[in-house]
């Protein structure tokens, strides 16, 4: 299968091993994976890497990304500070499905301390293959955009 869609991925040192296991899985799904770091298990600061990925989503240079750190909480906090980023921390496939259906999530956040490689692949598969359901959720996304504009004004 030819890689036709791009996905960004980044992790800190605590998420490095899981990131490295997910990359070949994503490529087998037909995705062109753009790894934004970290590139080793050497200690690093998660806010820097999360910001690089979130900035690319926020500016429209990319459409989807995956962030991985120890719990996922720190990456979620950083990514959701960027306009237009809807980062969702998911520990199970149901949450992944709902965040795509209801929130049109564009960044999946995983906590390496809480998900195995197998579970991370299941969560990622559901997240990648679930469409935004629109309807009443579209109205709520429009409200989120309005709130973002008010905050930044």
C-alpha positions as CSV (number, residue, x, y, z in Angstrom):
1,X,0.0,0.0,0.0
2,X,1.3,3.5,-0.9
3,X,1.5,6.0,1.9
4,X,-1.0,8.7,0.9
5,X,-1.8,10.5,4.1
6,X,0.7,12.0,6.6
7,X,0.6,11.7,10.3
8,X,2.9,13.5,12.7
9,X,4.3,11.7,15.8
10,X,6.3,12.9,18.7
11,X,7.2,11.7,22.2
12,X,9.4,12.5,25.1
13,X,11.9,10.0,26.6
14,X,9.1,8.2,28.5
15,X,7.1,7.6,25.4
16,X,10.0,6.8,23.1
17,X,9.7,3.0,23.1
18,X,6.0,3.1,22.4
19,X,6.5,5.7,19.6
20,X,9.1,3.4,18.0
21,X,6.6,0.5,18.1
22,X,3.8,2.5,16.7
23,X,5.6,4.0,13.7
24,X,5.8,0.7,11.7
25,X,2.2,0.0,12.5
26,X,1.2,3.4,11.2
27,X,3.2,2.9,8.0
28,X,1.4,-0.5,7.5
29,X,-1.9,1.5,7.7
30,X,-0.7,3.5,4.6
31,X,0.4,6.6,6.5
32,X,3.5,8.6,5.8
33,X,4.9,9.0,9.3
34,X,6.7,12.3,10.2
35,X,8.7,11.7,13.4
36,X,9.3,15.0,15.2
37,X,11.4,13.5,18.0
38,X,12.6,12.6,20.4
39,X,15.1,10.2,18.8
40,X,16.4,8.4,21.9
41,X,15.6,7.7,25.5
42,X,17.7,10.5,26.7
43,X,15.8,12.8,29.1
44,X,14.1,15.7,27.3
45,X,11.3,18.2,28.0
46,X,7.9,17.1,26.7
47,X,6.5,20.7,26.3
48,X,9.1,21.4,23.6
49,X,8.1,18.4,21.5
50,X,4.4,18.7,22.1
51,X,4.5,22.3,21.0
52,X,6.4,21.5,17.7
53,X,3.6,19.0,16.7
54,X,0.7,21.2,17.9
55,X,2.1,24.2,16.1
56,X,2.1,22.3,12.8
57,X,-1.5,21.2,13.4
58,X,-2.5,24.7,14.4
59,X,-1.0,26.4,11.4
60,X,-2.6,23.8,9.0
61,X,0.8,22.4,7.9
62,X,-0.5,19.0,9.0
63,X,-3.9,17.6,9.9
64,X,-3.4,14.8,12.4
65,X,-0.8,13.9,15.0
66,X,0.0,11.5,17.9
67,X,1.8,12.6,21.1
68,X,3.2,10.2,23.6
69,X,4.6,10.8,27.1
70,X,4.5,9.1,30.5
71,X,0.9,9.8,31.4
72,X,-0.3,11.8,28.4
73,X,-1.5,14.6,30.6
74,X,1.4,17.0,30.0
75,X,1.2,16.6,26.3
76,X,-2.6,17.2,26.3
77,X,-2.1,20.4,28.3
78,X,0.5,21.8,25.9
79,X,-1.2,20.8,22.7
80,X,-4.6,22.2,23.7
81,X,-3.1,25.6,24.2
82,X,-2.7,26.0,20.4
83,X,-5.6,27.3,18.4
84,X,-7.5,24.7,16.4
85,X,-5.9,21.8,18.2
86,X,-8.2,19.3,19.7
87,X,-5.9,16.9,21.5
88,X,-7.5,14.0,23.3
89,X,-5.9,11.7,25.8
90,X,-7.3,8.2,25.3
91,X,-6.7,5.1,27.4
92,X,-9.2,2.9,25.6
93,X,-10.8,2.5,22.1
94,X,-14.2,3.8,23.2
95,X,-12.7,7.1,24.2
96,X,-10.8,7.2,20.9
97,X,-14.0,6.6,18.9
98,X,-16.0,9.2,20.9
99,X,-13.4,11.9,20.6
100,X,-13.4,11.6,16.9
101,X,-17.2,11.3,16.5
102,X,-18.0,14.1,19.0
103,X,-14.9,16.4,19.1
104,X,-13.3,15.9,15.7
105,X,-10.0,15.3,17.6
106,X,-6.9,16.0,15.5
107,X,-4.3,14.9,18.0
108,X,-4.3,11.6,19.8
109,X,-2.4,11.6,23.1
110,X,-1.3,8.4,24.6
111,X,0.2,7.7,28.1
112,X,2.9,5.1,27.8
113,X,2.6,4.2,31.5
114,X,-1.1,3.2,31.0
115,X,-1.3,1.5,27.5
116,X,0.5,-1.5,26.2
117,X,1.7,-1.6,22.6
118,X,-1.2,-3.8,21.7
119,X,-3.8,-1.5,23.3
120,X,-2.1,1.6,21.8
121,X,-2.5,0.0,18.3
122,X,-6.2,-0.6,19.0
123,X,-6.8,2.9,20.2
124,X,-4.9,4.3,17.3
125,X,-6.7,2.2,14.7
126,X,-10.1,3.3,16.1
127,X,-9.0,6.9,16.2
128,X,-7.7,6.9,12.7
129,X,-10.8,5.1,11.2
130,X,-13.6,7.0,13.0
131,X,-15.2,9.9,11.2
132,X,-16.6,13.1,12.8
133,X,-20.3,12.6,13.1
134,X,-21.3,16.3,12.7
135,X,-24.9,17.1,13.7
136,X,-25.2,18.6,17.1
137,X,-21.4,18.1,17.6
138,X,-20.7,20.5,14.7
139,X,-22.5,23.2,16.5
140,X,-20.4,22.6,19.6
141,X,-17.2,22.7,17.6
142,X,-18.3,26.1,16.3
143,X,-18.8,27.2,19.9
144,X,-15.3,26.0,20.7
145,X,-13.9,28.1,17.8
146,X,-15.8,31.1,19.0
147,X,-14.4,30.7,22.5
148,X,-10.9,30.4,21.1
149,X,-11.3,33.7,19.3
150,X,-12.6,35.4,22.4
151,X,-9.6,34.1,24.5
152,X,-7.1,35.3,21.9
153,X,-8.7,38.7,21.4
